[in-house]
Amino acid sequence: MTTKAWHNLLPHLAPERAVSKPREQGLTMVLDRCQALYATEDMLALTGDYIDQIKLSFGTSVFLDEPLLRRKIELARARQIEIYPGGTLMEVTLTRGVYPQYVKRARELGFTALEISDGTISMTAQVRQDAIKRALDAGFKVITEVGKKDPTIHLSPGELCDQIASDLALGADKVIIEARESGMGVGIYDPQGALRQEEITAIMSCLGDSQGDIIWEAPLQRQQAALILLCGSNVNLGNVKPRDVLGLEALRCGLRFETFRHFAPQLEVAEISDEVA
């Protein structure tokens, strides 16, 4: 990480916050709707130190010219950022019978990870296992996703936990809990985007020590704040908008109203002095 403008003026804002890459906890996954190359360059110049994963949303990467896509991937990899196509694209390749070719092409393009999901389709346990294994054998980091995009299909905490445990046992590095781009009426969020507290508590309880292997999709900043207050600054959060990355890092470090008092509950205003404490 490069030297920041304020140097070390405010050290240890949130002492437990994971700073150095590659991070295993406190991951920020950005949802990139295949923004322009210059926008990607600007995003990484401004916020690259705080991004751990970039997901190219649903099937949008299919429409990019190859040199442009390769360059986006190169830019991410240069900043130690995992980059992968959205799981919906993988689901389409399964239904078209071209999943093996998809894995091969993703490797040729330079992607570092693949997402395995069934947010729209249904797949047997064997197909899911085979999909994970093929991606692992090809040298990818595997990130799976649990939950359905259809708001009328709601999996219980027990069902989610069983799938999470199975995926991790098969070699998945992290498991995303579905919330879509809206963060409303899907998964752990009610139709207004508020956390379904009982469900989250149940999921966390059954996961135990595996909580750090979960990425909670949290596209709204109030959801990010709520999960940080619940799980700490090193909670893994996904579907973060590019423009919200620094705002999220401020939440993680107690530099916003929502988390300021949480990380410094006994803080008192000091007398103004030229002496450094």
Secondary structure per residue as TSV (DSSP state, phi and psi in degrees):
chain	resnum	aa	ss	phi	psi
A	1	M	-	360.0	132.3
A	2	T	-	-74.1	163.3
A	3	T	-	-65.7	132.3
A	4	K	-	-90.7	161.2
A	5	A	T	-60.0	-34.7
A	6	W	T	-92.8	10.1
A	7	H	T	51.1	-126.3
A	8	N	T	-112.1	34.2
A	9	L	S	-63.0	-36.1
A	10	L	S	-124.3	72.3
A	11	P	T	-75.1	156.9
A	12	H	T	56.4	42.8
A	13	L	S	-60.4	-47.9
A	14	A	S	-131.9	92.8
A	15	P	T	-54.5	-29.8
A	16	E	T	-83.4	-6.3
A	17	R	-	-63.5	125.7
A	18	A	-	-72.3	124.1
A	19	V	-	-107.4	-50.7
A	20	S	S	-76.0	142.2
A	21	K	S	-92.0	153.0
A	22	P	S	-77.1	132.5
A	23	R	-	-86.5	145.1
A	24	E	S	-100.9	-23.5
A	25	Q	S	-129.9	162.3
A	26	G	S	69.7	33.5
A	27	L	-	-74.8	143.3
A	28	T	E	-117.4	117.3
A	29	M	E	-105.5	121.7
A	30	V	E	-94.4	135.5
A	31	L	E	-93.7	111.9
A	32	D	E	-105.2	113.8
A	33	R	-	-82.9	41.4
A	34	C	-	56.3	55.2
A	35	Q	-	-65.5	163.1
A	36	A	-	-60.9	159.3
A	37	L	H	-60.6	-42.9
A	38	Y	H	-64.2	-33.6
A	39	A	H	-68.5	-38.3
A	40	T	H	-63.3	-44.6
A	41	E	H	-60.5	-44.5
A	42	D	H	-64.7	-43.0
A	43	M	H	-59.2	-45.8
A	44	L	H	-71.5	-35.1
A	45	A	H	-63.8	-37.0
A	46	L	H	-84.6	-40.5
A	47	T	H	-129.9	7.2
A	48	G	G	-56.7	-30.4
A	49	D	G	-66.4	-18.2
A	50	Y	G	-111.2	7.0
A	51	I	-	-109.7	132.4
A	52	D	-	-110.5	-28.5
A	53	Q	E	-141.3	145.4
A	54	I	E	-124.8	124.0
A	55	K	E	-106.0	124.1
A	56	L	E	-83.1	109.8
A	57	S	-	-56.0	144.5
A	58	F	T	31.0	-118.2
A	59	G	T	-108.9	20.5
A	60	T	G	-64.0	-28.6
A	61	S	G	-65.9	-17.7
A	62	V	G	-61.8	-28.6
A	63	F	G	-90.7	0.5
A	64	L	S	-88.9	143.3
A	65	D	-	-63.1	145.3
A	66	E	H	-57.6	-46.6
A	67	P	H	-60.1	-37.4
A	68	L	H	-66.9	-45.3
A	69	L	H	-63.5	-43.6
A	70	R	H	-59.7	-39.3
A	71	R	H	-67.2	-41.2
A	72	K	H	-59.4	-43.3
A	73	I	H	-64.1	-42.9
A	74	E	H	-60.7	-42.6
A	75	L	H	-61.8	-42.7
A	76	A	H	-65.2	-47.4
A	77	R	H	-62.7	-33.9
A	78	A	H	-65.0	-21.9
A	79	R	T	-103.1	18.7
A	80	Q	T	57.2	45.3
A	81	I	-	-115.6	125.7
A	82	E	E	-69.8	137.3
A	83	I	E	-133.6	135.8
A	84	Y	E	-153.6	154.5
A	85	P	E	-75.5	155.2
A	86	G	-	-63.3	152.5
A	87	G	H	-64.3	-26.7
A	88	T	H	-60.8	-37.4
A	89	L	H	-61.7	-42.0
A	90	M	H	-61.8	-40.2
A	91	E	H	-64.0	-39.5
A	92	V	H	-62.1	-42.2
A	93	T	H	-64.9	-32.1
A	94	L	H	-65.2	-44.4
A	95	T	H	-70.1	-24.1
A	96	R	H	-92.4	-3.5
A	97	G	T	73.9	26.1
A	98	V	-	-123.6	26.0
A	99	Y	H	-60.1	-45.2
A	100	P	H	-57.5	-40.7
A	101	Q	H	-67.4	-34.4
A	102	Y	H	-62.2	-46.4
A	103	V	H	-60.7	-44.9
A	104	K	H	-62.8	-44.3
A	105	R	H	-68.3	-38.0
A	106	A	H	-61.2	-37.9
A	107	R	H	-66.7	-42.4
A	108	E	H	-62.3	-36.1
A	109	L	H	-75.2	-20.1
A	110	G	T	105.5	4.2
A	111	F	-	-56.8	147.0
A	112	T	-	-101.6	-17.5
A	113	A	E	-144.5	161.8
A	114	L	E	-131.6	143.3
A	115	E	E	-99.9	130.8
A	116	I	E	-111.3	120.7
A	117	S	-	-145.3	166.9
A	118	D	-	-139.8	42.8
A	119	G	S	-65.9	-26.4
A	120	T	S	-114.6	-35.7
A	121	I	S	-99.5	174.3
A	122	S	-	-113.0	137.5
A	123	M	-	-137.5	149.7
A	124	T	-	-72.9	162.8
A	125	A	H	-60.2	-35.2
A	126	Q	H	-68.1	-41.7
A	127	V	H	-63.6	-42.9
A	128	R	H	-61.5	-44.1
A	129	Q	H	-61.6	-44.5
A	130	D	H	-64.9	-38.5
A	131	A	H	-64.8	-43.0
A	132	I	H	-63.4	-46.6
A	133	K	H	-62.0	-42.8
A	134	R	H	-63.8	-41.0
A	135	A	H	-65.2	-42.3
A	136	L	H	-63.2	-44.2
A	137	D	H	-62.7	-27.2
A	138	A	T	-81.8	-2.2
A	139	G	T	94.6	10.9
A	140	F	-	-86.0	149.3
A	141	K	E	-76.8	131.3
A	142	V	E	-103.4	128.6
A	143	I	E	-120.9	117.9
A	144	T	E	-99.9	167.6
A	145	E	E	-134.3	139.0
A	146	V	E	-120.2	149.3
A	147	G	S	108.4	162.7
A	148	K	-	-112.1	147.1
A	149	K	S	-77.8	-27.2
A	150	D	S	-71.8	116.4
A	151	P	T	-65.1	-14.2
A	152	T	T	-84.1	-9.4
A	153	I	-	-109.2	111.9
A	154	H	-	-123.1	116.2
A	155	L	-	-83.6	142.6
A	156	S	-	-73.1	159.4
A	157	P	H	-54.9	-37.6
A	158	G	H	-63.8	-42.4
A	159	E	H	-64.8	-42.0
A	160	L	H	-62.3	-45.9
A	161	C	H	-64.1	-38.5
A	162	D	H	-61.9	-43.3
A	163	Q	H	-68.6	-39.8
A	164	I	H	-60.0	-47.6
A	165	A	H	-60.9	-41.3
A	166	S	H	-64.0	-45.4
A	167	D	H	-62.7	-44.0
A	168	L	H	-63.9	-38.9
A	169	A	H	-64.6	-29.9
A	170	L	H	-81.3	-8.4
A	171	G	T	116.0	4.7
A	172	A	-	-61.6	139.6
A	173	D	S	-79.5	-43.7
A	174	K	E	-142.8	157.0
A	175	V	E	-125.0	125.1
A	176	I	E	-89.8	137.9
A	177	I	E	-99.2	119.0
A	178	E	-	-58.6	136.1
A	179	A	-	-147.9	0.9
A	180	R	T	60.9	-172.4
A	181	E	T	-78.0	-27.3
A	182	S	T	-79.8	-34.5
A	183	G	-	67.2	27.0
A	184	M	S	-132.8	124.9
A	185	G	S	72.8	15.6
A	186	V	S	-133.1	138.4
A	187	G	T	62.5	-123.1
A	188	I	T	-86.1	7.2
A	189	Y	B	-116.5	141.3
A	190	D	-	-80.7	177.9
A	191	P	T	-60.1	-19.9
A	192	Q	T	-93.1	-1.6
A	193	G	S	89.6	5.7
A	194	A	-	-80.9	152.6
A	195	L	B	-67.3	136.0
A	196	R	-	-83.4	90.6
A	197	Q	H	-57.8	-44.0
A	198	E	H	-63.7	-38.6
A	199	E	H	-68.0	-42.7
A	200	I	H	-63.3	-43.4
A	201	T	H	-60.6	-41.9
A	202	A	H	-65.1	-41.8
A	203	I	H	-64.0	-46.2
A	204	M	H	-62.9	-37.8
A	205	S	H	-64.7	-45.5
A	206	C	H	-76.6	-22.5
A	207	L	H	-77.3	-32.8
A	208	G	G	58.9	-124.2
A	209	D	G	-69.9	-9.1
A	210	S	G	-87.7	4.0
A	211	Q	G	-56.9	-33.9
A	212	G	G	-70.4	-9.0
A	213	D	G	-92.4	2.7
A	214	I	E	-101.2	139.9
A	215	I	E	-113.0	116.1
A	216	W	E	-86.3	119.6
A	217	E	E	-68.3	126.3
A	218	A	-	-145.6	78.3
A	219	P	-	-71.9	-19.5
A	220	L	S	-100.8	141.9
A	221	Q	H	-65.7	-30.3
A	222	R	H	-68.6	-30.3
A	223	Q	H	-69.6	-40.9
A	224	Q	H	-60.9	-45.0
A	225	A	H	-62.5	-44.1
A	226	A	H	-62.5	-41.4
A	227	L	H	-71.5	-33.9
A	228	I	H	-65.9	-42.5
A	229	L	H	-64.5	-32.7
A	230	L	H	-80.9	-41.6
A	231	C	H	-113.3	-9.5
A	232	G	-	100.3	170.3
A	233	S	T	-68.3	-18.9
A	234	N	T	-98.8	23.6
A	235	V	-	-69.7	142.0
A	236	N	-	-84.6	127.2
A	237	L	E	-128.1	140.7
A	238	G	E	-129.9	175.0
A	239	N	E	58.3	34.4
A	240	V	E	-79.3	133.9
A	241	K	-	-71.6	144.6
A	242	P	G	-52.0	-38.8
A	243	R	G	-73.2	-11.5
A	244	D	G	-101.5	1.7
A	245	V	H	-61.8	-48.9
A	246	L	H	-68.4	-34.8
A	247	G	H	-61.7	-39.9
A	248	L	H	-66.2	-42.6
A	249	E	H	-63.5	-35.9
A	250	A	H	-63.3	-39.5
A	251	L	H	-62.3	-43.5
A	252	R	H	-62.0	-29.5
A	253	C	T	-104.9	8.6
A	254	G	T	72.5	29.1
A	255	L	-	-104.3	20.8
A	256	R	S	-137.4	156.8
A	257	F	H	-50.4	-43.9
A	258	E	H	-59.9	-30.1
A	259	T	H	-122.5	-3.4
A	260	F	H	-54.4	-55.4
A	261	R	H	-69.5	-27.4
A	262	H	H	-64.5	-40.7
A	263	F	H	-88.6	-12.9
A	264	A	-	-139.9	61.8
A	265	P	T	-65.4	-26.0
A	266	Q	T	-103.0	10.9
A	267	L	-	-64.4	130.3
A	268	E	-	-118.8	150.0
A	269	V	-	-72.0	125.3
A	270	A	-	-86.0	158.4
A	271	E	-	-65.4	143.8
A	272	I	-	-75.6	125.2
A	273	S	-	-149.8	151.6
A	274	D	S	-76.6	-12.2
A	275	E	S	-77.9	135.5
A	276	V	-	-84.5	129.0
A	277	A	-	-66.9	360.0
